[in-house]
Amino acid sequence: PLPLSKAKDETMSRRLRRFAGAVCGLMVGVASCVAHAEDIDIFGRPPTANDLPNVLLAWDSSANWSANIPVPNCYFWDDGVPTTDGPKFTSPNKEQGTKFAIEKCALYNVIDALQPVLASDPPRFNIGLMLFNESGAPQGGYPRQQFLPLTRANAALLKATIKGITIGGDKANNGPYSQALYEAYLIFSQMVPYQGTAGTKWDHAAVSGGRYVGAPGSGCGTNHIIFVSNGSPNENNTDAGRILAAAGGDTTLITYPPGSITHSDQNHWADELARFLRTADVSTRDGTQSVITHAVAVVGASSDGLYPNFINGIATHGGGQY
């Protein structure tokens, strides 16, 4: 048998791989592709440049991402090769050993794994990145990176963006899940921003003429949110309910079996916003182009409690995978 310390380390390494695999699995699932184990093989004809799947990575940048979890150090991979570089290893503002660190590694490495092999190869996704607003701005989400076709050049840009995000320098003022999902709706719909331009770090390429540019292409590509969560939402529920109603969403409360989620989560609107996105039409093209919400709940902290069950509910009612 393995020594206890080594066995524990390998268990936590598997946890890190499972999280990276979960995000990657959602990504390849979005493209109706196939992933095998830790070697990621992508099959099938890429969609045309005008109908690529649009994937918005919504990263929960609330204080919960600072939660310590028992995981080993993680590292960035470039072109499938592990490097010695990774989230910050030392204090102050040490990142390793936190939820933030494994998320940063996973998101970076998923982009690396799914980029084209050759510069001449076509992209398979349009990818954008959303974070939550920081102190000094109203609660909500903002486009940290405008949608980009995942070419090799843009993969390098996306990885640099993820690498540059820090645990202390980009922490949000709250966990406004509902208002972030509403902002995502506006982004996909090419509407006027709600709170997404109220801060200082939003990508100015995401807005033109006072409206969101949205994803590139014809408007016929499938639309997806991959929501990476660190804990329960924490926001102004009155504002969240109001914007759902104003958008024409169903404000009938989704209920859960007693004891499966907290009373606080039961009263939040994120699952109802995900339900709204699943049927809302975000394109002027014929038919209904809606948004599917997938979710990953990152666990391992002593304070996690029942929150993963609510995140599962967001994905379920958003028509996505958990």
C-alpha positions in Angstrom: 0.0 0.0 0.0 1.0 3.6 -0.5 2.3 5.6 2.4 -0.6 7.7 3.7 0.9 11.0 2.6 1.5 9.8 -0.9 -1.9 8.2 -1.1 -3.5 11.5 0.0 -1.4 13.4 -2.6 -2.5 11.1 -5.4 -6.1 11.4 -4.3 -6.0 15.2 -4.5 -4.2 14.9 -7.8 -7.1 12.9 -9.1 -9.4 15.6 -7.8 -7.6 18.2 -9.8 -7.6 16.0 -12.9 -11.4 15.4 -12.5 -12.1 19.1 -12.3 -10.0 19.8 -15.4 -11.7 16.8 -17.1 -15.1 18.1 -16.2 -14.5 21.5 -17.8 -12.9 19.9 -20.8 -15.7 17.3 -21.0 -18.3 20.1 -21.1 -16.3 21.9 -23.8 -15.9 18.9 -26.1 -19.6 18.0 -25.4 -20.5 21.4 -26.6 -18.9 20.6 -29.9 -20.5 17.2 -30.0 -17.1 15.7 -29.9 -15.5 12.8 -28.0 -13.0 12.9 -25.2 -11.1 9.9 -24.0 -9.6 9.7 -20.5 -6.6 12.0 -20.0 -5.6 12.0 -23.6 -8.1 14.3 -25.3 -8.9 13.3 -28.9 -11.4 15.4 -30.8 -13.2 13.9 -33.7 -15.7 15.1 -36.3 -15.9 17.8 -38.9 -15.5 21.3 -37.5 -18.5 23.6 -38.0 -18.1 26.5 -40.4 -16.6 29.8 -39.1 -20.1 31.3 -39.2 -21.7 28.8 -36.9 -19.1 27.8 -34.3 -20.4 27.0 -30.8 -20.2 30.0 -28.6 -18.9 29.3 -25.1 -18.9 31.8 -22.3 -16.7 30.8 -19.3 -18.3 32.4 -16.3 -15.8 32.2 -13.5 -17.0 32.8 -9.9 -14.5 35.4 -8.7 -16.2 35.9 -5.3 -14.2 35.6 -2.1 -15.0 31.9 -2.1 -12.3 31.3 -4.7 -9.8 31.9 -1.9 -11.0 28.9 0.1 -8.2 26.5 1.0 -8.6 22.9 -0.2 -6.2 20.0 0.2 -4.7 19.8 -3.3 -1.1 19.6 -4.5 0.5 22.4 -6.5 -0.8 22.6 -10.1 1.0 23.8 -13.2 0.3 25.2 -16.6 0.6 23.1 -19.7 1.8 24.6 -23.1 1.2 22.5 -26.2 0.4 19.5 -24.0 3.6 19.7 -22.1 3.7 20.5 -18.4 5.8 23.5 -17.4 7.2 24.6 -14.0 5.0 27.7 -14.1 1.7 27.9 -12.3 -0.5 30.0 -9.9 1.5 31.9 -7.3 3.5 29.6 -5.0 4.5 32.0 -2.2 3.0 34.6 0.1 1.7 37.2 0.1 -1.3 36.4 -2.0 -0.3 32.8 -2.4 -2.7 31.0 -4.8 -1.6 27.4 -4.6 -3.7 25.2 -2.4 -6.9 27.2 -3.1 -10.0 26.7 -5.3 -8.7 29.6 -7.4 -5.4 27.8 -8.2 -7.0 24.6 -9.6 -9.5 26.6 -11.5 -6.8 28.8 -13.0 -4.8 25.7 -14.0 -7.8 23.9 -15.3 -9.1 26.8 -17.5 -5.6 27.5 -18.8 -4.9 23.8 -19.6 -8.3 23.2 -21.2 -7.7 26.1 -23.6 -4.3 24.6 -24.4 -5.8 21.1 -24.9 -8.5 22.3 -27.3 -6.6 24.7 -29.4 -5.9 23.7 -33.0 -2.7 21.6 -33.5 -1.5 23.8 -36.4 -1.9 27.5 -37.1 -3.7 26.6 -40.3 -6.3 24.4 -38.6 -9.8 25.9 -38.2 -11.1 26.8 -34.7 -13.9 24.7 -33.1 -15.2 27.3 -30.7 -15.8 31.0 -30.0 -14.8 31.5 -26.4 -15.3 34.4 -24.0 -14.6 34.9 -20.3 -16.8 36.6 -17.7 -15.9 37.5 -14.1 -17.9 39.2 -11.4 -17.7 43.0 -10.8 -15.3 44.1 -8.1 -15.6 46.7 -5.3 -16.5 50.1 -6.6 -18.9 48.7 -9.2 -22.5 47.5 -8.8 -23.1 43.8 -8.4 -23.0 41.8 -11.6 -20.8 40.2 -14.2 -18.5 41.7 -16.9 -16.8 40.5 -20.1 -13.2 40.1 -19.1 -12.5 38.7 -22.6 -14.7 39.2 -25.6 -15.5 36.1 -27.6 -12.7 34.9 -29.8 -12.5 32.1 -32.3 -10.2 29.5 -30.7 -7.3 29.7 -33.2 -3.8 29.1 -31.9 -3.1 32.8 -31.8 -6.3 33.5 -29.8 -5.6 30.5 -27.5 -2.3 32.2 -26.6 -4.2 35.4 -25.8 -6.8 33.6 -23.8 -4.2 31.7 -21.8 -2.4 35.0 -21.1 -5.6 36.6 -19.9 -6.3 33.6 -17.5 -2.7 33.6 -16.3 -2.9 37.3 -15.5 -5.9 37.0 -13.2 -4.9 37.0 -9.6 -6.5 35.8 -6.4 -6.4 39.2 -4.7 -6.3 41.6 -7.6 -9.5 40.4 -9.3 -11.7 39.3 -6.4 -15.3 40.4 -6.7 -17.5 42.4 -4.3 -20.1 39.5 -4.0 -21.4 36.4 -5.7 -24.1 37.8 -8.0 -24.9 34.6 -9.9 -28.3 35.8 -11.1 -27.1 39.2 -12.3 -24.1 37.7 -14.0 -26.4 35.3 -15.9 -28.5 38.2 -16.9 -25.5 40.0 -18.2 -24.6 36.9 -20.1 -28.0 37.0 -21.7 -27.4 40.6 -22.8 -24.0 39.7 -24.2 -25.4 36.8 -26.3 -28.4 39.0 -27.4 -26.1 42.0 -28.4 -28.1 44.3 -26.1 -27.1 47.3 -24.0 -25.0 46.4 -21.0 -26.6 46.3 -17.6 -23.6 46.4 -15.1 -21.0 44.8 -17.4 -19.3 48.1 -18.2 -19.6 49.7 -14.7 -16.1 48.6 -13.6 -12.7 49.2 -15.1 -11.5 45.8 -16.4 -14.1 45.0 -19.0 -12.9 44.2 -22.5 -13.7 47.2 -24.6 -13.8 45.0 -27.7 -17.0 43.5 -26.3 -19.0 46.7 -26.8 -19.6 48.8 -29.9 -22.1 51.7 -30.3 -23.3 51.2 -26.7 -24.3 47.6 -27.3 -22.6 44.3 -26.8 -20.9 42.9 -29.9 -21.8 39.3 -28.9 -20.2 36.3 -30.4 -18.8 36.4 -34.0 -20.6 34.5 -36.8 -24.1 34.3 -38.3 -26.0 34.0 -35.1 -26.8 30.3 -35.8 -24.1 28.8 -33.6 -25.2 27.1 -30.3 -24.8 29.2 -27.2 -23.4 27.8 -23.9 -22.3 29.1 -20.5 -19.9 27.0 -18.4 -20.4 28.4 -14.9 -17.5 27.6 -12.6 -18.7 28.0 -9.0 -17.0 28.2 -5.7 -20.0 28.5 -3.3 -23.5 29.8 -2.8 -24.5 33.0 -4.5 -24.6 36.2 -2.5 -26.4 39.2 -4.1 -29.3 41.6 -3.9 -32.2 39.3 -4.5 -34.6 42.1 -5.1 -32.5 43.4 -8.0 -32.1 39.8 -9.4 -35.9 39.1 -9.3 -36.7 42.5 -10.8 -34.4 42.0 -13.9 -35.7 38.5 -14.5 -39.3 39.8 -14.5 -38.3 42.8 -16.7 -36.8 40.4 -19.2 -40.0 38.4 -19.5 -38.8 35.5 -17.5 -40.9 33.1 -15.5 -40.7 34.2 -11.8 -42.3 31.0 -10.5 -39.9 29.8 -7.8 -38.2 26.5 -8.5 -38.4 24.3 -5.4 -36.2 21.5 -4.1 -36.7 18.6 -1.7 -36.5 19.7 2.0 -32.9 19.6 3.3 -31.3 19.3 -0.1 -30.3 23.0 -0.4 -30.1 25.9 2.1 -33.0 28.3 2.6 -30.7 31.1 1.3 -30.1 29.2 -2.0 -33.8 28.4 -2.3 -34.5 32.2 -2.4 -31.9 33.0 -5.0 -32.9 33.5 -8.7 -29.9 31.9 -10.5 -31.7 28.7 -11.3 -34.7 30.7 -12.6 -32.4 32.8 -14.7 -30.8 29.7 -16.2 -34.3 28.4 -16.9 -35.1 31.7 -18.7 -31.9 31.5 -20.8 -32.8 28.0 -21.9 -35.9 29.3 -23.8 -34.9 32.9 -24.5 -34.2 33.8 -28.1 -30.9 35.6 -28.3 -30.7 35.9 -32.1 -32.6 37.6 -34.9 -32.2 34.5 -37.1 -35.1 32.2 -37.8 -36.0 29.8 -35.0 -35.0 30.1 -31.4 -31.3 30.4 -30.5 -31.2 30.0 -26.7 -28.4 29.6 -24.2 -27.6 26.3 -22.4 -26.1 26.7 -18.9 -23.6 24.1 -17.7 -22.1 24.2 -14.2 -19.1 22.9 -12.2 -19.1 23.1 -8.4 -15.6 23.1 -7.0 -15.6 21.4 -3.6 -13.1 20.5 -0.9 -13.5 23.4 1.5 -15.0 22.8 5.0 -17.6 25.6 4.3 -19.0 24.0 1.2 -22.1 22.4 2.8 -25.1 21.9 0.4 -24.1 24.4 -2.2 -23.2 21.9 -4.9 -26.9 20.7 -5.0 -28.0 24.2 -5.9 -25.3 24.5 -8.6 -26.6 21.2 -10.0 -30.1 22.8 -10.0 -28.8 25.7 -12.1 -27.4 23.3 -14.7 -30.5 21.1 -14.7 -32.9 24.0 -15.2 -30.5 25.6 -17.7 -30.6 22.4 -19.9 -26.9 21.7 -19.4 -24.6 19.3 -17.7 -23.3 19.3 -14.1 
